[in-house]
Amino acid sequence: MEEAHSPSPGEKHATLWGAHAAAADSDRSIEKMLRYAIQDEYLAQAEYLAIMGRHGNIKPFSNIAESEKSHISWLKDACNDARLPIPADSAAAYVTIPDSLKGSFQAGVTAEIDNIAMYDSFLSSAPLAAEENAALKDLFIRLRDASKNHLSAFRNGLSKY
């Protein structure tokens, strides 16, 4: 699960990461799904923390950033259970901070839609149909459902603009 390149904070490049990498990969193993999932959770946490750094400690960003910590912890546990290395957190290289609060809410909406789509695609994959992967399937369902709640919160915030 090693990354070919770990970008430094602030380095922007075209490498796909997280949900976007998952969407571009038609042959996803359990290892790849765990990598993409944790990358996407790292990215969400980094983005929401950066948004708060620019716009202040506001809800729902503060609550959801805290939730992302739990999601990352659960995925690290899943990597350990599968005896896979935990991917490095290189999310800072992929974060874009909107200039406005409205743009920040829209970014949250987009991030959660992408995250939900990623988990839905994982849940329909052949590897997760195997009984030995039932616990991972349950985890991905919990993570997807949490993202649905996050999406609702961001849409609610966006509706105020």
DSSP file (Angstrom, degrees, kcal/mol; ACC not computed):
  #  RESIDUE AA STRUCTURE BP1 BP2  ACC     N-H-->O    O-->H-N    N-H-->O    O-->H-N    TCO  KAPPA ALPHA  PHI   PSI    X-CA   Y-CA   Z-CA
    1    1 A M              0   0    0      0, 0.0     2,-0.1     0, 0.0    83,-0.0   0.000 360.0 360.0 360.0  17.7    0.0    0.0    0.0
    2    2 A E        -     0   0    0     85,-0.1     2,-0.3     1,-0.1     3,-0.0  -0.434 360.0-124.0 -72.5 146.2    2.9    2.3   -0.4
    3    3 A E        -     0   0    0      1,-0.1     3,-0.2    -2,-0.1    -1,-0.1  -0.682   7.4-137.0 -88.1 144.2    2.5    5.4   -2.4
    4    4 A A  S    S+     0   0    0     -2,-0.3     2,-0.4     1,-0.3    -1,-0.1   0.819  92.1  16.6 -68.5 -29.3    4.8    6.0   -5.3
    5    5 A H        -     0   0    0      2,-0.0    -1,-0.3    -3,-0.0     0, 0.0  -0.975  62.1-158.3-147.7 127.2    5.1    9.7   -4.3
    6    6 A S        -     0   0    0     -2,-0.4    83,-0.0    -3,-0.2     0, 0.0  -0.892  27.0-144.5-105.6 102.5    4.3   11.4   -1.1
    7    7 A P        -     0   0    0      0, 0.0    86,-0.2     0, 0.0    85,-0.1  -0.264  14.3-115.1 -67.8 151.8    3.9   15.1   -2.0
    8    8 A S    >   -     0   0    0      1,-0.1     3,-2.4    85,-0.1    82,-0.0  -0.507  49.3 -76.5 -80.2 155.6    5.0   17.8    0.4
    9    9 A P  T 3  S+     0   0    0      0, 0.0    84,-0.2     0, 0.0    -1,-0.1  -0.243 121.2  18.6 -53.6 135.2    2.3   20.1    1.9
   10   10 A G  T 3  S+     0   0    0     82,-0.5     2,-0.5     1,-0.3    83,-0.1   0.226  89.4 129.5  88.6 -14.4    1.1   22.6   -0.7
   11   11 A E    <   -     0   0    0     -3,-2.4     2,-0.4     1,-0.0    -1,-0.3  -0.630  42.5-161.2 -76.3 121.5    2.5   20.7   -3.7
   12   12 A K        +     0   0    0     -2,-0.5     2,-0.3    -3,-0.1    82,-0.1  -0.859  21.3 150.0-105.7 138.3   -0.3   20.4   -6.2
   13   13 A H        -     0   0    0     -2,-0.4    -2,-0.0    80,-0.3     0, 0.0  -0.946  54.5-101.8-156.8 175.4   -0.2   17.8   -9.0
   14   14 A A  S    S+     0   0    0     -2,-0.3     2,-0.1     2,-0.1    -2,-0.0   0.413  70.3 128.5 -87.7   1.4   -2.5   15.7  -11.2
   15   15 A T        -     0   0    0      1,-0.1     2,-0.2     6,-0.0    -2,-0.2  -0.359  61.6-122.4 -61.1 131.8   -2.1   12.4   -9.2
   16   16 A L        +     0   0    0      4,-0.1     2,-0.3     5,-0.1    -1,-0.1  -0.514  37.4 176.0 -75.8 145.1   -5.5   10.9   -8.4
   17   17 A W    >>  -     0   0    0     -2,-0.2     3,-1.1    77,-0.1     4,-0.5  -0.991  42.0 -13.5-149.0 148.7   -6.1   10.4   -4.7
   18   18 A G  H 3> S-     0   0    0     -2,-0.3     4,-2.3     1,-0.3     3,-0.3  -0.287 126.9  -0.9  63.2-136.0   -8.9    9.2   -2.5
   19   19 A A  H 3> S+     0   0    0      1,-0.2     4,-2.4     2,-0.2    -1,-0.3   0.837 134.2  55.3 -59.6 -35.6  -12.4    9.0   -4.0
   20   20 A H  H <> S+     0   0    0     -3,-1.1     4,-1.2     2,-0.2    -1,-0.2   0.891 109.2  46.9 -67.5 -37.8  -11.1   10.3   -7.4
   21   21 A A  H  X S+     0   0    0     -4,-0.5     4,-0.6    -3,-0.3    -2,-0.2   0.905 111.7  51.7 -66.7 -40.8   -8.5    7.5   -7.6
   22   22 A A  H >< S+     0   0    0     -4,-2.3     3,-1.1     1,-0.2    -2,-0.2   0.911 107.4  52.6 -61.4 -42.1  -11.2    5.0   -6.6
   23   23 A A  H 3< S+     0   0    0     -4,-2.4    -1,-0.2     1,-0.3    -2,-0.2   0.808 110.4  48.1 -64.6 -29.2  -13.5    6.2   -9.4
   24   24 A A  H 3< S+     0   0    0     -4,-1.2     2,-0.7    -3,-0.2    -1,-0.3   0.522  97.5  82.3 -87.6  -6.1  -10.7    5.8  -11.9
   25   25 A D    <<  +     0   0    0     -3,-1.1     3,-0.2    -4,-0.6    -1,-0.1  -0.880  47.9 177.0-107.6 111.4   -9.8    2.3  -10.8
   26   26 A S  S    S+     0   0    0     -2,-0.7     2,-0.4     1,-0.2    -1,-0.1   0.538  75.7  59.6 -88.8  -6.4  -12.0   -0.5  -12.2
   27   27 A D  S    S+     0   0    0      2,-0.0     2,-0.6     5,-0.0    -1,-0.2  -0.673  72.3 172.2-123.2  75.6  -10.0   -3.3  -10.5
   28   28 A R        -     0   0    0     -2,-0.4     2,-0.1    -3,-0.2    -6,-0.0  -0.762  11.8-167.9 -97.3 122.7  -10.2   -2.6   -6.8
   29   29 A S     >  -     0   0    0     -2,-0.6     4,-2.7     1,-0.1     5,-0.2  -0.425  42.4 -98.6 -89.9 172.4   -8.9   -5.0   -4.2
   30   30 A I  H  > S+     0   0    0      1,-0.2     4,-2.6     2,-0.2     5,-0.2   0.920 126.6  53.3 -57.5 -43.7   -9.5   -4.9   -0.5
   31   31 A E  H  > S+     0   0    0      1,-0.2     4,-2.1     2,-0.2    -1,-0.2   0.923 110.7  45.2 -58.7 -46.4   -6.1   -3.2   -0.1
   32   32 A K  H  > S+     0   0    0      2,-0.2     4,-3.1     1,-0.2     5,-0.3   0.911 111.2  52.8 -66.1 -41.7   -6.9   -0.6   -2.7
   33   33 A M  H  X S+     0   0    0     -4,-2.7     4,-2.6     1,-0.2    -2,-0.2   0.923 110.6  47.3 -61.0 -43.2  -10.3    0.1   -1.2
   34   34 A L  H  X S+     0   0    0     -4,-2.6     4,-2.4     2,-0.2     5,-0.3   0.907 112.7  49.9 -63.9 -40.4   -8.8    0.6    2.2
   35   35 A R  H  X S+     0   0    0     -4,-2.1     4,-2.4    -5,-0.2    -2,-0.2   0.955 113.6  44.1 -62.2 -50.3   -6.2    2.9    0.7
   36   36 A Y  H  X S+     0   0    0     -4,-3.1     4,-2.4     1,-0.2    -2,-0.2   0.902 113.6  51.9 -62.9 -40.3   -8.7    5.0   -1.2
   37   37 A A  H  X S+     0   0    0     -4,-2.6     4,-2.1    -5,-0.3    -1,-0.2   0.942 112.3  43.2 -63.4 -48.2  -11.1    5.2    1.8
   38   38 A I  H  X S+     0   0    0     -4,-2.4     4,-2.7     1,-0.2    -1,-0.2   0.889 112.9  53.6 -68.6 -36.2   -8.5    6.4    4.3
   39   39 A Q  H  X S+     0   0    0     -4,-2.4     4,-2.5    -5,-0.3    -1,-0.2   0.928 109.9  48.0 -59.6 -43.8   -7.0    8.8    1.8
   40   40 A D  H  X S+     0   0    0     -4,-2.4     4,-2.3     2,-0.2    -2,-0.2   0.869 112.2  48.3 -68.5 -35.1  -10.5   10.3    1.2
   41   41 A E  H  X S+     0   0    0     -4,-2.1     4,-2.3     2,-0.2    -1,-0.2   0.893 111.1  50.9 -70.7 -39.2  -11.1   10.6    5.0
   42   42 A Y  H  X S+     0   0    0     -4,-2.7     4,-2.7     1,-0.2    -2,-0.2   0.935 111.4  49.7 -57.3 -45.5   -7.7   12.2    5.5
   43   43 A L  H  X S+     0   0    0     -4,-2.5     4,-2.8     2,-0.2     5,-0.2   0.913 109.5  49.5 -63.3 -44.5   -8.6   14.7    2.7
   44   44 A A  H  X S+     0   0    0     -4,-2.3     4,-2.6     2,-0.2     5,-0.2   0.936 112.9  47.2 -60.5 -46.4  -12.0   15.5    4.2
   45   45 A Q  H  X S+     0   0    0     -4,-2.3     4,-2.4     1,-0.2     5,-0.2   0.941 114.1  46.8 -61.3 -47.2  -10.5   16.2    7.6
   46   46 A A  H  X S+     0   0    0     -4,-2.7     4,-2.3     1,-0.2    -1,-0.2   0.904 113.5  48.9 -62.7 -41.4   -7.7   18.3    6.1
   47   47 A E  H  X S+     0   0    0     -4,-2.8     4,-2.4    -5,-0.2    -1,-0.2   0.926 112.6  46.2 -65.9 -44.4  -10.1   20.3    4.0
   48   48 A Y  H  X S+     0   0    0     -4,-2.6     4,-1.9    -5,-0.2    -1,-0.2   0.867 113.4  49.3 -69.7 -35.1  -12.5   21.0    6.8
   49   49 A L  H  X S+     0   0    0     -4,-2.4     4,-2.0    -5,-0.2    -1,-0.2   0.903 111.9  49.1 -67.3 -40.3   -9.7   22.0    9.2
   50   50 A A  H  X S+     0   0    0     -4,-2.3     4,-1.5    -5,-0.2    -2,-0.2   0.887 108.8  53.0 -66.4 -38.6   -8.2   24.3    6.5
   51   51 A I  H  X S+     0   0    0     -4,-2.4     4,-3.1     1,-0.2     5,-0.3   0.917 109.9  48.1 -61.9 -43.0  -11.7   25.9    5.9
   52   52 A M  H  X S+     0   0    0     -4,-1.9     4,-2.4     1,-0.2    -1,-0.2   0.864 106.3  58.1 -66.5 -33.9  -11.9   26.6    9.6
   53   53 A G  H  < S+     0   0    0     -4,-2.0    -1,-0.2     1,-0.2    -2,-0.2   0.844 116.7  34.3 -61.8 -32.5   -8.4   28.1    9.6
   54   54 A R  H  < S+     0   0    0     -4,-1.5    -2,-0.2    -3,-0.3    -1,-0.2   0.856 133.1  25.5 -88.3 -39.9   -9.6   30.5    7.0
   55   55 A H  H  < S-     0   0    0     -4,-3.1    -3,-0.2     1,-0.3    -2,-0.2   0.427 111.7-101.0-111.5  -0.7  -13.2   31.2    8.1
   56   56 A G     <  -     0   0    0     -4,-2.4     2,-1.7    -5,-0.3    -1,-0.3  -0.203  52.0 -52.4 101.2 165.4  -13.2   30.4   11.8
   57   57 A N  S    S+     0   0    0     -4,-0.1     2,-0.3    -2,-0.1    -1,-0.1  -0.584  78.7 157.7 -80.6  85.9  -14.3   27.5   14.0
   58   58 A I     >  -     0   0    0     -2,-1.7     4,-2.2     4,-0.0     3,-0.2  -0.813  34.6 -80.8-117.5 152.3  -17.8   27.1   12.6
   59   59 A K  T  4 S+     0   0    0     -2,-0.3    -2,-0.0     1,-0.3     0, 0.0  -0.672 104.1  22.3 -86.4 147.6  -20.4   24.3   12.5
   60   60 A P  T  > S+     0   0    0      0, 0.0     4,-3.0     0, 0.0     5,-0.3  -0.994 120.9  58.9 -89.5  -0.3  -20.8   22.0   10.9
   61   61 A F  H  > S+     0   0    0      1,-0.2     4,-2.7     2,-0.2    -2,-0.2   0.897 106.8  49.6 -56.3 -42.1  -17.2   22.0    9.8
   62   62 A S  H  X S+     0   0    0     -4,-2.2     4,-1.5     2,-0.2    -1,-0.2   0.920 114.5  43.8 -64.6 -43.7  -15.9   21.6   13.4
   63   63 A N  H  > S+     0   0    0      2,-0.2     4,-1.9     1,-0.2    -2,-0.2   0.921 116.3  46.4 -66.4 -43.7  -18.2   18.7   14.1
   64   64 A I  H  X S+     0   0    0     -4,-3.0     4,-2.2     2,-0.2    -2,-0.2   0.878 107.9  55.4 -71.6 -37.4  -17.6   16.9   10.9
   65   65 A A  H  X S+     0   0    0     -4,-2.7     4,-1.1    -5,-0.3    -1,-0.2   0.897 109.0  49.8 -59.3 -38.6  -13.8   17.4   11.1
   66   66 A E  H  X S+     0   0    0     -4,-1.5     4,-1.1    -5,-0.2     3,-0.4   0.895 108.1  52.8 -66.6 -39.7  -14.0   15.7   14.5
   67   67 A S  H  X S+     0   0    0     -4,-1.9     4,-2.2     1,-0.2     3,-0.3   0.882 101.3  60.7 -61.2 -38.2  -16.0   12.9   13.0
   68   68 A E  H  X S+     0   0    0     -4,-2.2     4,-2.7     1,-0.2    -1,-0.2   0.849  96.9  59.9 -60.8 -33.0  -13.3   12.4   10.3
   69   69 A K  H  X S+     0   0    0     -4,-1.1     4,-2.2    -3,-0.4    -1,-0.2   0.924 106.9  46.4 -58.7 -43.8  -10.9   11.6   13.1
   70   70 A S  H  X S+     0   0    0     -4,-1.1     4,-2.6    -3,-0.3    -2,-0.2   0.915 111.1  51.8 -64.3 -43.1  -13.1    8.7   14.1
   71   71 A H  H  X S+     0   0    0     -4,-2.2     4,-2.2     1,-0.2    -2,-0.2   0.914 110.1  48.8 -60.8 -42.7  -13.4    7.5   10.5
   72   72 A I  H  X S+     0   0    0     -4,-2.7     4,-2.4     2,-0.2    -1,-0.2   0.916 110.6  51.0 -62.8 -43.4   -9.7    7.6   10.1
   73   73 A S  H  X S+     0   0    0     -4,-2.2     4,-2.3     1,-0.2    -2,-0.2   0.916 109.6  49.9 -60.5 -44.6   -9.2    5.6   13.3
   74   74 A W  H  X S+     0   0    0     -4,-2.6     4,-2.0     1,-0.2    -1,-0.2   0.904 112.0  48.1 -61.4 -41.5  -11.7    3.0   12.2
   75   75 A L  H  X S+     0   0    0     -4,-2.2     4,-2.4     2,-0.2    -1,-0.2   0.861 108.8  53.2 -70.4 -34.9  -10.0    2.6    8.8
   76   76 A K  H  X S+     0   0    0     -4,-2.4     4,-2.5     2,-0.2    -1,-0.2   0.917 108.9  50.3 -63.2 -41.8   -6.6    2.3   10.5
   77   77 A D  H  X S+     0   0    0     -4,-2.3     4,-2.8     1,-0.2    -2,-0.2   0.905 109.5  51.2 -60.6 -41.3   -8.0   -0.5   12.6
   78   78 A A  H  X S+     0   0    0     -4,-2.0     4,-2.0     2,-0.2    -2,-0.2   0.894 109.1  50.5 -64.4 -39.8   -9.3   -2.2    9.5
   79   79 A C  H  <>S+     0   0    0     -4,-2.4     5,-3.1     2,-0.2     4,-0.3   0.934 112.1  47.6 -61.5 -45.4   -5.8   -1.9    7.9
   80   80 A N  H ><5S+     0   0    0     -4,-2.5     3,-1.3     1,-0.2    -2,-0.2   0.922 110.3  51.6 -61.7 -43.8   -4.3   -3.5   10.9
   81   81 A D  H 3<5S+     0   0    0     -4,-2.8    -1,-0.2     1,-0.3    -2,-0.2   0.861 113.1  45.2 -60.3 -36.0   -6.9   -6.2   11.0
   82   82 A A  T 3<5S-     0   0    0     -4,-2.0    -1,-0.3    -5,-0.2    -2,-0.2   0.417 114.0-120.9 -86.7   1.3   -6.1   -7.0    7.3
   83   83 A R  T < 5 +     0   0    0     -3,-1.3    -3,-0.2    -4,-0.3    -2,-0.1   0.899  66.8 138.9  57.1  43.7   -2.4   -6.8    8.1
   84   84 A L      < -     0   0    0     -5,-3.1    -1,-0.2    -6,-0.1    -2,-0.1  -0.885  59.0-101.9-115.1 148.2   -2.0   -4.0    5.6
   85   85 A P        -     0   0    0      0, 0.0    -1,-0.0     0, 0.0    -3,-0.0  -0.351  36.4-113.5 -66.3 149.5    0.2   -0.9    6.1
   86   86 A I        -     0   0    0      1,-0.1   -10,-0.1   -48,-0.0   -51,-0.1  -0.743  35.8-117.7 -84.3 123.5   -1.6    2.3    7.0
   87   87 A P        -     0   0    0      0, 0.0   -85,-0.1     0, 0.0    -1,-0.1  -0.257  31.1-104.5 -61.4 147.0   -1.3    4.8    4.1
   88   88 A A        -     0   0    0      1,-0.1     2,-1.1     2,-0.0     0, 0.0  -0.363  30.0-114.3 -67.8 150.3    0.6    8.1    4.8
   89   89 A D        +     0   0    0      1,-0.1     3,-0.2    -2,-0.1    -1,-0.1  -0.764  52.2 151.1 -90.1  97.2   -1.5   11.2    5.3
   90   90 A S    >   +     0   0    0     -2,-1.1     3,-1.6     1,-0.1     4,-0.3   0.039  28.4 122.9-109.3  22.1   -0.5   13.4    2.3
   91   91 A A  G >>  +     0   0    0      1,-0.3     3,-2.6     2,-0.2     4,-0.7   0.791  56.7  73.2 -59.6 -31.9   -3.9   15.1    2.2
   92   92 A A  G >4 S+     0   0    0      1,-0.3     3,-0.6     2,-0.2   -82,-0.5   0.801  90.8  60.0 -55.6 -28.9   -2.4   18.6    2.6
   93   93 A A  G <4 S+     0   0    0     -3,-1.6    -1,-0.3     1,-0.2   -80,-0.3   0.639 109.4  42.8 -72.5 -13.5   -1.1   18.4   -1.0
   94   94 A Y  G <4 S+     0   0    0     -3,-2.6     2,-0.3    -4,-0.3    -1,-0.2   0.417  86.5 113.1-113.2  -1.7   -4.7   18.0   -2.3
   95   95 A V    <<  -     0   0    0     -4,-0.7     2,-0.4    -3,-0.6   -85,-0.0  -0.567  39.7-174.3 -81.0 133.1   -6.6   20.5   -0.2
   96   96 A T        -     0   0    0     -2,-0.3   -45,-0.1    11,-0.0   -46,-0.0  -0.998  13.3-150.3-122.4 127.7   -8.1   23.6   -1.9
   97   97 A I        -     0   0    0     -2,-0.4     7,-0.1   -47,-0.1   -49,-0.0  -0.872  14.5-132.8-103.5 117.2   -9.6   26.2    0.4
   98   98 A P        -     0   0    0      0, 0.0     6,-0.1     0, 0.0   -44,-0.0  -0.305  10.7-132.1 -63.4 150.8  -12.5   28.2   -1.1
   99   99 A D  S    S+     0   0    0      4,-0.0     2,-0.3   -44,-0.0     3,-0.0   0.781  86.0  48.8 -74.4 -27.7  -12.4   32.0   -0.6
  100  100 A S  S  > S-     0   0    0      1,-0.1     4,-1.6   -45,-0.0     5,-0.1  -0.735  79.7-124.5-114.7 161.1  -15.9   32.2    0.6
  101  101 A L  H  > S+     0   0    0     -2,-0.3     4,-2.4     2,-0.2     5,-0.2   0.884 115.0  54.5 -67.6 -38.7  -18.0   30.5    3.2
  102  102 A K  H  > S+     0   0    0      1,-0.2     4,-2.3     2,-0.2    -1,-0.2   0.937 108.6  48.4 -58.8 -46.3  -20.6   29.7    0.5
  103  103 A G  H  > S+     0   0    0      1,-0.2     4,-2.4     2,-0.2    -1,-0.2   0.843 108.9  54.6 -61.8 -33.7  -17.8   28.1   -1.6
  104  104 A S  H  X S+     0   0    0     -4,-1.6     4,-2.1     2,-0.2    -1,-0.2   0.902 108.0  47.7 -67.4 -41.6  -16.7   26.1    1.5
  105  105 A F  H  X S+     0   0    0     -4,-2.4     4,-2.3     2,-0.2    -2,-0.2   0.904 112.1  50.5 -65.0 -39.7  -20.2   24.7    2.0
  106  106 A Q  H  X S+     0   0    0     -4,-2.3     4,-2.7     2,-0.2    -2,-0.2   0.901 108.5  52.0 -64.2 -39.7  -20.3   23.8   -1.7
  107  107 A A  H  X S+     0   0    0     -4,-2.4     4,-2.7     1,-0.2    -1,-0.2   0.900 109.0  50.8 -61.9 -40.0  -16.9   22.1   -1.4
  108  108 A G  H  X S+     0   0    0     -4,-2.1     4,-2.3     2,-0.2    -2,-0.2   0.913 110.0  49.7 -62.7 -43.0  -18.3   20.1    1.6
  109  109 A V  H  X S+     0   0    0     -4,-2.3     4,-2.3     2,-0.2    -2,-0.2   0.948 113.5  45.8 -59.2 -49.4  -21.3   19.1   -0.5
  110  110 A T  H  X S+     0   0    0     -4,-2.7     4,-2.4     1,-0.2    -2,-0.2   0.912 112.1  50.8 -61.9 -44.5  -19.1   18.0   -3.4
  111  111 A A  H  X S+     0   0    0     -4,-2.7     4,-2.2     1,-0.2    -1,-0.2   0.905 112.4  46.2 -61.6 -42.1  -16.6   16.1   -1.1
  112  112 A E  H  X S+     0   0    0     -4,-2.3     4,-2.6     2,-0.2    -1,-0.2   0.868 110.4  52.6 -72.8 -35.0  -19.4   14.2    0.6
  113  113 A I  H  X S+     0   0    0     -4,-2.3     4,-2.3    -5,-0.2    -2,-0.2   0.936 112.3  46.3 -62.1 -45.3  -21.1   13.3   -2.7
  114  114 A D  H  X S+     0   0    0     -4,-2.4     4,-2.1     1,-0.2    -2,-0.2   0.896 112.8  50.6 -62.5 -40.2  -17.8   11.9   -4.0
  115  115 A N  H  X S+     0   0    0     -4,-2.2     4,-2.4     2,-0.2    -2,-0.2   0.916 110.5  48.3 -65.1 -44.5  -17.3   10.0   -0.7
  116  116 A I  H  X S+     0   0    0     -4,-2.6     4,-2.8     1,-0.2     5,-0.2   0.921 111.0  50.9 -62.1 -44.6  -20.7    8.5   -0.8
  117  117 A A  H  X S+     0   0    0     -4,-2.3     4,-2.3     2,-0.2    -1,-0.2   0.891 109.2  52.0 -60.9 -39.6  -20.3    7.4   -4.4
  118  118 A M  H  X S+     0   0    0     -4,-2.1     4,-2.2     2,-0.2    -2,-0.2   0.957 112.1  44.2 -61.8 -50.6  -16.9    5.8   -3.5
  119  119 A Y  H  X S+     0   0    0     -4,-2.4     4,-2.6     1,-0.2    -2,-0.2   0.888 111.6  53.8 -64.5 -37.9  -18.4    3.8   -0.7
  120  120 A D  H  X S+     0   0    0     -4,-2.8     4,-1.1     1,-0.2    -1,-0.2   0.913 109.4  48.8 -60.7 -41.3  -21.4    2.8   -2.8
  121  121 A S  H  < S+     0   0    0     -4,-2.3     3,-0.3     1,-0.2    -2,-0.2   0.896 111.5  49.4 -67.1 -37.9  -19.1    1.5   -5.5
  122  122 A F  H >< S+     0   0    0     -4,-2.2     3,-1.9     1,-0.2     6,-0.4   0.929 107.5  54.8 -62.4 -44.1  -17.1   -0.5   -2.9
  123  123 A L  H 3< S+     0   0    0     -4,-2.6    -1,-0.2     1,-0.3    -2,-0.2   0.735 108.3  48.8 -65.5 -22.9  -20.2   -2.0   -1.5
  124  124 A S  T 3< S+     0   0    0     -4,-1.1    -1,-0.3    -3,-0.3    -2,-0.2   0.353  91.1 110.7 -95.7   6.0  -21.2   -3.3   -4.9
  125  125 A S  S X  S-     0   0    0     -3,-1.9     3,-0.5    -4,-0.2     4,-0.5  -0.472  75.5-121.5 -84.3 153.4  -17.8   -4.8   -5.6
  126  126 A A  G >> S+     0   0    0      1,-0.2     3,-1.6     2,-0.2     4,-0.6   0.885 107.3  59.8 -59.4 -43.3  -17.1   -8.5   -5.7
  127  127 A P  G >4 S+     0   0    0      0, 0.0     3,-0.9     0, 0.0    -1,-0.2   0.858 103.4  52.1 -58.3 -33.0  -14.5   -8.6   -2.9
  128  128 A L  G <4 S+     0   0    0     -3,-0.5    -2,-0.2    -6,-0.4     9,-0.1   0.574  96.5  68.5 -81.3  -6.7  -17.0   -7.2   -0.4
  129  129 A A  G <4 S+     0   0    0     -3,-1.6    -1,-0.2    -4,-0.5     2,-0.2   0.679  78.8 100.3 -78.9 -17.9  -19.5  -10.0   -1.3
  130  130 A A  S X< S-     0   0    0     -3,-0.9     3,-2.0    -4,-0.6     0, 0.0  -0.483  78.7-131.3 -72.3 135.9  -17.2  -12.5    0.3
  131  131 A E  G >  S+     0   0    0      1,-0.3     3,-1.9    -2,-0.2     4,-0.2   0.830 104.8  63.8 -56.3 -36.0  -18.2  -13.6    3.8
  132  132 A E  G 3  S+     0   0    0      1,-0.3    -1,-0.3     2,-0.1     3,-0.2   0.651 102.1  51.9 -67.2 -11.9  -14.7  -13.0    5.2
  133  133 A N  G <> S+     0   0    0     -3,-2.0     4,-2.4    -6,-0.2    -1,-0.3   0.153  74.1 111.2-106.5  17.9  -15.1   -9.3    4.3
  134  134 A A  H <> S+     0   0    0     -3,-1.9     4,-2.4     1,-0.2     5,-0.2   0.878  76.6  51.6 -60.9 -40.2  -18.4   -8.8    6.2
  135  135 A A  H  > S+     0   0    0     -4,-0.2     4,-2.1    -3,-0.2    -1,-0.2   0.899 111.1  47.6 -66.1 -39.5  -16.8   -6.6    8.9
  136  136 A L  H  > S+     0   0    0      2,-0.2     4,-2.7     1,-0.2    -2,-0.2   0.899 110.1  52.8 -67.6 -39.7  -15.2   -4.4    6.2
  137  137 A K  H  X S+     0   0    0     -4,-2.4     4,-2.0     1,-0.2    -2,-0.2   0.926 109.1  49.8 -60.0 -44.3  -18.5   -4.2    4.4
  138  138 A D  H  X S+     0   0    0     -4,-2.4     4,-2.3     2,-0.2    -2,-0.2   0.897 110.2  51.1 -60.7 -41.2  -20.2   -3.1    7.6
  139  139 A L  H  X S+     0   0    0     -4,-2.1     4,-2.6     1,-0.2    -2,-0.2   0.933 109.0  49.9 -62.2 -46.3  -17.6   -0.4    8.2
  140  140 A F  H  X S+     0   0    0     -4,-2.7     4,-2.5     1,-0.2    -1,-0.2   0.857 109.5  52.3 -63.2 -34.4  -18.0    0.9    4.7
  141  141 A I  H  X S+     0   0    0     -4,-2.0     4,-2.6     2,-0.2    -1,-0.2   0.933 110.5  47.8 -64.7 -45.8  -21.8    1.1    5.2
  142  142 A R  H  X S+     0   0    0     -4,-2.3     4,-2.1     1,-0.2    -2,-0.2   0.912 113.7  47.5 -60.7 -42.6  -21.2    3.1    8.5
  143  143 A L  H  X S+     0   0    0     -4,-2.6     4,-2.0     2,-0.2    -1,-0.2   0.904 112.5  48.6 -67.0 -41.8  -18.8    5.4    6.7
  144  144 A R  H  X S+     0   0    0     -4,-2.5     4,-1.7     1,-0.2    -2,-0.2   0.926 112.0  49.0 -62.8 -44.2  -21.2    6.0    3.8
  145  145 A D  H  X S+     0   0    0     -4,-2.6     4,-1.6     1,-0.2    -2,-0.2   0.862 108.9  52.8 -66.9 -35.0  -24.1    6.6    6.1
  146  146 A A  H  X S+     0   0    0     -4,-2.1     4,-2.3     1,-0.2    -1,-0.2   0.904 107.7  52.5 -63.2 -40.6  -22.0    9.1    8.1
  147  147 A S  H  X S+     0   0    0     -4,-2.0     4,-2.8     1,-0.2    -2,-0.2   0.843 103.6  56.9 -65.4 -32.7  -21.2   10.9    4.9
  148  148 A K  H  X S+     0   0    0     -4,-1.7     4,-2.0     2,-0.2    -1,-0.2   0.910 108.4  47.3 -63.4 -40.3  -24.9   11.1    4.0
  149  149 A N  H  X S+     0   0    0     -4,-1.6     4,-2.0     2,-0.2    -2,-0.2   0.908 112.1  49.6 -65.0 -41.9  -25.4   12.9    7.4
  150  150 A H  H  X S+     0   0    0     -4,-2.3     4,-2.6     1,-0.2     5,-0.2   0.914 108.5  53.5 -62.4 -42.6  -22.5   15.2    6.6
  151  151 A L  H  X S+     0   0    0     -4,-2.8     4,-2.8     1,-0.2     5,-0.2   0.917 107.6  50.8 -58.5 -44.6  -23.9   15.9    3.1
  152  152 A S  H  X S+     0   0    0     -4,-2.0     4,-2.3     1,-0.2    -1,-0.2   0.912 110.2  49.6 -60.0 -43.2  -27.2   16.9    4.7
  153  153 A A  H  X S+     0   0    0     -4,-2.0     4,-2.1     2,-0.2    -2,-0.2   0.908 113.0  46.2 -63.7 -42.5  -25.4   19.3    7.1
  154  154 A F  H  X S+     0   0    0     -4,-2.6     4,-2.7     2,-0.2    -2,-0.2   0.893 111.6  51.2 -69.1 -38.9  -23.4   20.9    4.3
  155  155 A R  H  X S+     0   0    0     -4,-2.8     4,-2.0    -5,-0.2    -2,-0.2   0.906 109.2  51.9 -63.2 -39.8  -26.5   21.3    2.1
  156  156 A N  H  < S+     0   0    0     -4,-2.3     4,-0.4    -5,-0.2    -2,-0.2   0.925 111.6  46.2 -60.8 -45.3  -28.3   22.9    5.0
  157  157 A G  H >< S+     0   0    0     -4,-2.1     3,-1.2     1,-0.2    -2,-0.2   0.899 111.9  51.3 -63.4 -41.2  -25.5   25.4    5.4
  158  158 A L  H >< S+     0   0    0     -4,-2.7     3,-2.0     1,-0.3    -1,-0.2   0.837  97.8  67.2 -64.8 -33.5  -25.3   26.1    1.7
  159  159 A S  T 3< S+     0   0    0     -4,-2.0    -1,-0.3     1,-0.3    -2,-0.2   0.649  87.8  68.8 -65.0 -13.3  -29.1   26.7    1.6
  160  160 A K  T <         0   0    0     -3,-1.2    -1,-0.3    -4,-0.4    -2,-0.2   0.469 360.0 360.0 -83.0  -1.8  -28.5   29.9    3.7
  161  161 A Y    <         0   0    0     -3,-2.0    -1,-0.2    -4,-0.1    -2,-0.2   0.397 360.0 360.0-111.5 360.0  -26.7   31.6    0.7
